[in-house]
């Protein structure tokens, strides 16, 4: 059995195991603040064409070299919604001119 490790060494492609020890997918992305040592969670993808699903840090049990143990069953994992990147939204000032608004729209900053 591999040794326990810190969340900071988890890499994309590590095996993700459910509460029963069965592989449910691979780690796709790790979220957190490394400097403050705050682990938020990670996304796991099942198969090559699967959608990533977000696993909050509360649902991560053990982290061992090459594998992450999730406290959820495979059914609970399958029931998680697909992960979507947060959308950054900016507000255009009310008093901006039409050409400023057009510039914002053309550069995609209106979303």
Secondary structure per residue as TSV (DSSP state, phi and psi in degrees):
chain	resnum	aa	ss	phi	psi
A	1	X	-	360.0	132.2
A	2	X	-	-64.8	158.3
A	3	X	-	-78.3	149.7
A	4	X	B	-65.2	144.3
A	5	X	-	-136.7	169.2
A	6	X	-	-76.0	155.5
A	7	X	G	-63.9	-22.4
A	8	X	G	-68.1	-18.5
A	9	X	G	-98.8	-2.1
A	10	X	-	-63.6	136.8
A	11	X	-	-124.7	158.5
A	12	X	T	-58.9	135.9
A	13	X	T	99.2	-10.2
A	14	X	-	-64.1	149.5
A	15	X	E	-71.5	138.4
A	16	X	E	-109.4	126.0
A	17	X	E	-114.3	139.6
A	18	X	-	-78.1	-175.7
A	19	X	T	-61.9	-25.2
A	20	X	T	-89.6	-0.9
A	21	X	S	89.8	5.0
A	22	X	-	-88.2	143.3
A	23	X	E	-70.1	128.7
A	24	X	E	-111.0	-8.3
A	25	X	E	161.0	-163.7
A	26	X	E	-122.6	147.1
A	27	X	E	-65.6	131.7
A	28	X	E	-107.0	-42.3
A	29	X	E	-151.3	146.1
A	30	X	E	-117.0	134.0
A	31	X	E	-120.0	141.7
A	32	X	E	160.3	-179.4
A	33	X	E	-112.9	103.1
A	34	X	T	-62.9	-39.0
A	35	X	T	-65.8	-38.9
A	36	X	T	-91.2	-1.6
A	37	X	T	56.4	49.1
A	38	X	E	-114.2	115.4
A	39	X	E	-97.3	118.2
A	40	X	E	-86.2	-46.1
A	41	X	E	160.6	-162.6
A	42	X	E	-155.4	164.1
A	43	X	E	-108.0	144.5
A	44	X	E	-125.0	136.2
A	45	X	E	-115.6	133.8
A	46	X	-	-101.1	115.6
A	47	X	S	76.5	177.9
A	48	X	S	-77.8	-29.6
A	49	X	S	-105.5	4.5
A	50	X	-	-70.8	156.0
A	51	X	-	-86.2	140.1
A	52	X	-	-66.8	144.2
A	53	X	E	-122.6	136.4
A	54	X	E	-85.6	129.6
A	55	X	E	-112.3	113.8
A	56	X	E	-68.0	153.9
A	57	X	G	-58.1	-28.3
A	58	X	G	-64.3	-22.5
A	59	X	G	-99.4	10.0
A	60	X	E	-101.4	121.0
A	61	X	E	-85.6	-91.2
A	62	X	E	-103.0	149.8
A	63	X	E	-120.9	117.0
A	64	X	E	-119.8	159.9
A	65	X	T	-53.8	111.8
A	66	X	T	90.1	-4.1
A	67	X	E	-150.0	147.1
A	68	X	E	-120.5	125.3
A	69	X	E	-96.4	121.2
A	70	X	E	-96.5	143.8
A	71	X	S	-85.3	0.9
A	72	X	S	-91.8	151.6
A	73	X	-	-74.6	166.1
A	74	X	H	-64.6	-32.4
A	75	X	H	-66.9	-41.9
A	76	X	H	-66.2	-37.5
A	77	X	H	-63.2	-45.4
A	78	X	H	-62.4	-29.4
A	79	X	H	-78.5	-12.4
A	80	X	S	-66.7	143.7
A	81	X	-	-70.8	155.0
A	82	X	B	-64.0	141.6
A	83	X	-	-76.8	135.5
A	84	X	-	-125.5	132.7
A	85	X	-	-59.7	139.0
A	86	X	-	-63.6	143.0
A	87	X	-	-96.1	129.9
A	88	X	-	-85.4	128.5
A	89	X	-	-118.7	136.0
A	90	X	-	-122.2	144.4
A	91	X	-	-99.0	128.9
A	92	X	-	-83.3	129.1
A	93	X	-	-57.6	141.5
A	94	X	T	-60.0	-35.1
A	95	X	T	-88.1	10.1
A	96	X	-	-72.2	150.6
A	97	X	-	-79.1	167.6
A	98	X	H	-61.4	-37.1
A	99	X	H	-73.6	-28.4
A	100	X	H	-68.1	-41.8
A	101	X	H	-64.6	-39.9
A	102	X	H	-63.2	-43.0
A	103	X	H	-61.9	-42.4
A	104	X	H	-61.9	-43.1
A	105	X	H	-66.5	-43.1
A	106	X	H	-67.0	-31.7
A	107	X	T	-88.6	-0.8
A	108	X	T	78.0	14.2
A	109	X	T	-87.5	4.0
A	110	X	T	-87.6	0.9
A	111	X	-	-97.7	360.0
